[in-house]
Amino acid sequence: MTQHLKFKNIEYLMHSPEKFDETKKYPVIVFLHGSGSRGNDISIVENSSAFTKLCAYQNHECIIAAPQCCAVNWNEIMSTLIDFIYMLRSLDFVDSHRIYLTGNSMGGYGTWELASLRPWLFAAIMPICGGGIAWHAYRLKTVPVYAYHGILDKEVLPEESLKMVREVNLAGGSAEITFFPHLSHNCWDRVYEDNSLIGKLFQHSSSGEKPDFTEFTNENYG
């Protein structure tokens, strides 16, 4: 079942398991779409291949929450997006320790940035063909990262994902990257249709505690 809902000025989709039971606690995958799905028509997100494939995931009962970006990019509504995550965490049927974040292209950038700003809210992240601010990456030292990128991508160069993964690992984190040698920008269909890749997220849970970043001061780091 997919509901069309609204939080503040954000339209969003919430896809629930077929046998949804509001007395249970469910993990949540938050999906941030790419630039082609921006605007005020939520059906564009709903009909996208990425959202459709995520909703077809069969190996684990979970909720898919997919907001629509009503601005130029996710950064422009980042504060509202953070509030959106807190709203999801407050729902009785959401397991606040098992919220996962993924996104493709512009949503890949949004995934890196949102997780860097509030790493304690996410149990693991899966940025696809995106990139981020390298000097923010240390903030993901406690968040498992599974990044994916097509080697032939000319729209967002593979190095954008690679530099983020390197910085997370340099900070003592756990980030891995998978390159698809024969794919270009759209590698998200390959990822989201593979149950084994999505399933990696569910191996993790979050304590919800804010990490200690004092070792990463300007004096000691960067």
N, C-alpha and C positions, 0 to 999 in steps of 0.2 A: 504494500500500500504506500503510495506517495502522496503526501499532503503539500499544498501550497500555503506557506505561512509568511508572516512578516514580523521582523524585529526592528524597531526604530524605522530607519529609512531603507532597510535591506529586505528585499524579497528573498525567500529561501525555500528549498525543498527539504522535506524530511521523509526519507524512505525507511519504513519499518519492516521487520520480518513478517512473513505471512501469518504466523501464529503469535503475533505480538501479545504480550502479557504485561500490562502496566504495573503489575506487582513485582516483576523481575527487574534486575539491573542489567543493562545492555552496554557493551562497548560501542563507541561512536567513531566513525571515520568522517572527518570534516574534509570536504573536497572543494578546492579553489580552482575554478575554471580558467581557461586562457582568454586572451584578448578578444577572440571572435565571439564570445558569449556575453560581452558587456551590454549594459543597457537596462531596460525596464520591461523586458519580455521574458519571464522566467521559463517559458516553454522552450526557449533556445537552449538553456542549460539542461532542461529535462530531456530533450531530444538529442543531446550531444552523445557521441559515441562513448566518451569517457564516463559520463554519469550512467549511461545505460549498462556499460560493462561492469562498473562497480556494483550496481544494483543486482546484477546477475550472479554475484559472488555467492557460492553455495556452501562453502565449507565452515562457515561460522555465522551464528546468529548475531547480527549487528545492525546498527542504525547508520544510515548515510545522511549527513547533513550538508547541503550544498547551497551556500549563499550566492547571490548574484551581485557582481560589482556594478554599481550605478555611477561610477566615476571613471576617470582616465585609467587608473590602475588601482591595485589593492592598497598601495601605500597611502593614497588619498583618503581612504576610509578606515585606516588601520585601527584607530581608537575605537570605532564602532565595531570592528571585527573582533577586537579583544573583548569588548563587552558581550558580543555574541557568544564567544566561547564560555564566558562566565555564566551566561544564561543557560547554555546547554548543561554545564556542570551542576546547575541548581535543580534540574529536572529530576523528579523522583525515580524515573526509570532509567537514568543514565548512570553508568559506573564512572565516576569522576576520575578514577585512577587509570582508566583505559580509554582515553581520548587520543585518537591518532589523526595526523594531519598529512594531507597529500595535495598535490596540485600540479598542473601541467603548464609549461610555457610561462605566461604571465603569472599563472597560479603557482608555478614552480618558484618563481621569484618571491611571490607572496608567502609561500610555505617557509622558505628560508628566513624571511624577515620576521614573520609572525612568531615563529618558533624561537628565534633569537631574542625577541622582546619579552616573551613569556615562556621560557623553556620548561618551567615547572608544571605547566598546564598539560603537557603532552607526554604520552608514554613512548612514542616513536614517531618519526616523520619519514615521508617518502616524496621528496621533490623530484620532479621529472622535467628534463630539458629546461632547467631554469638556472638561476645564479643568484648571487647575493653580495652583501658587503663583507668582504673577507675579514675585516677587523672586528666584526660582530660574531664571527664563527666560534670563538672561544666560549661563548655563552651556551653553546650546545654540547658542552663536554659531558653532560649527564644524559643526553637524549640520543638514543640509537638512531642512526641515519641510514636510509637505504636510498641512494640516488641512482638515477638512470638517465642515459643520454645516448642519442644516435651519433655515431662517429661522423656521418655524412651531413650533420646538421649545419646549415649555413645561416640560419636565422638567429639561433643562440649557439654560439660555439661551444663545443664540448669542454673546453678549458674553463668555462664559467662554473660548471658543476665540479670539475676537478679541483679548482683552487679552494672551493668551500670545504670539500671533503678533506683536503690536505690540512687546512687550518683547524678543523675540528679535531683531527687526529693529533696534530702538533700540541693541542691544548690538553691532550690526554683523553679525548673522547673516543667514541666507537662509531666510525662512519665508513661505509663501503660504497663503492661506485661500480655500476655495471654498464659497460659500453656495448651497444649493438652495432656490429661492424657494417651491416648492410642497410641500416635505417638512417633516415634524415631527421627532420624536425619532429614529425609525428611518430614518436616511439611509445606514446602513452597507450595506444590501443594494444600494443604488444604486452605492456605491463599489466594493464587492468583486466585483460582477458585471461591472465595466468593466475589461477588460484594459489599456486605455491608462492608466488611473489607477494601477493596481498597477505597471505597467511603469515609472512614474517612479522608483520606488525603485531599480531596477536600474541606473540611470544613475550611481550613486554608490558609492564605496568609501571605507573609512576607513583612515587611517594607523595607528590604534591608539595614537597618542601622546596623553598627557594635555595638554589645552590650558592655556595660561597665563592665569590669571584674576586676576593681581595688580592689574590696572587697575580691577577691580570691587570695591574695598574699600568699607567703610562710609563712609570719608572722601570717596571720589570718586564713589560710585554709590549712589543711593537713600538 
